[in-house]
């Protein structure tokens, strides 16, 4: 059982049977049957109740459990929850991983070769922040989250110790 949420509307879904290109199951306790054919990579043709739908998988964000799809050229963002997500929610344990990162600390001792951002700069998750040399290797430290650089606590050419504060968000 999965819960799909889009446009603030939730759907409880389950797939009961797949046989070749035919899929059957339930959406909000109502049965459905569809024929699905792969047209090309990430594009499918779905036939339901005599109507044809072109479905394109645009983006998959597994860490956020989201899927962006286009159905007949209209985009939808789907939030996907399975039975384990529902269990964690019922136990009040679903927000344990939602921790705001305020500091970037040195993961190892090393030398700051380059600082790639400035104070006040907006960064996205995965953006390169600092080049740190450790054990004759250059390591690029990336942003773990979206945010704005509040303070840069080091300068280029300075040696840092493990767990030393480098950047504050």
C-alpha positions, -999 to +999 in steps of 0.1 A: +000+000+000+013+034-010-001+069-003+005+094-032-001+131-025-004+157-052-020+192-051-029+186-014-050+155-023-040+120-011-047+087-028-043+053-012-030+029-039-021-007-042-012-029-071-029-063-070-018-080-102+005-075-131+002-096-162+022-086-192+012-050-199-019-052-178-019-038-142-048-039-118-052-026-082-071-001-061-070+037-057-089+048-026-106+014-025-119+017-061-106-009-085-086+001-116-073-017-146-048-002-171-027-013-200+008+002-200+033+002-228+068+017-227+072+042-256+108+051-249+131+057-219+109+072-191+078+077-214+048+054-212+014+051-229-014+041-205-048+030-216-076+033-190-113+031-197-107+036-234-087+068-229-050+071-237-026+090-214+010+099-222+030+096-189+066+109-187+088+104-157+106+138-154+125+135-121+129+110-093+141+123-059+144+091-038+159+109-008+128+131-006+105+103-018+091+125-046+084+118-082+078+145-109+057+132-138+040+147-168+006+133-177-005+146-212+020+175-208+007+186-173+033+183-145+025+167-112+048+163-082+040+131-063+049+126-026+052+089-021+048+072+013+048+035+020+036+015+050+068+022+068+065+059+064+030+057+078+042+036+108+069+061+116+044+090+113+020+072+137+048+067+162+059+104+159+093+094+145+089+108+110+108+141+116+140+127+131+160+132+099+148+167+094+177+184+111+188+219+101+225+221+093+239+253+107+276+246+106+301+230+082+331+216+101+363+202+088+359+164+083+397+160+087+428+180+093+441+198+062+449+230+044+423+253+029+432+256-008+402+276-020+370+291-007+344+290-034+316+310-017+312+344+000+293+355+030+257+363+022+257+340-009+228+317-014+238+281-020+219+250-030+224+214-017+254+199-034+271+232-043+309+232-038+319+254-008+356+248+000+386+229-014+405+213+014+438+195+009+444+165+032+470+138+028+480+153-006+445+150-020+421+178-028+387+173-013+357+195-023+333+201+006+298+205-006+267+220+009+245+195+027+215+218+023+200+249+007+208+280+026+226+314+028+262+316+040+261+336+073+299+335+082+331+321+068+353+312+097+385+304+078+407+320+052+425+306+021+459+290+029+451+283+066+456+249+082+425+235+099+420+207+125+393+180+124+359+194+135+371+230+132+343+254+122+346+264+085+312+279+075+280+289+093+246+290+076 
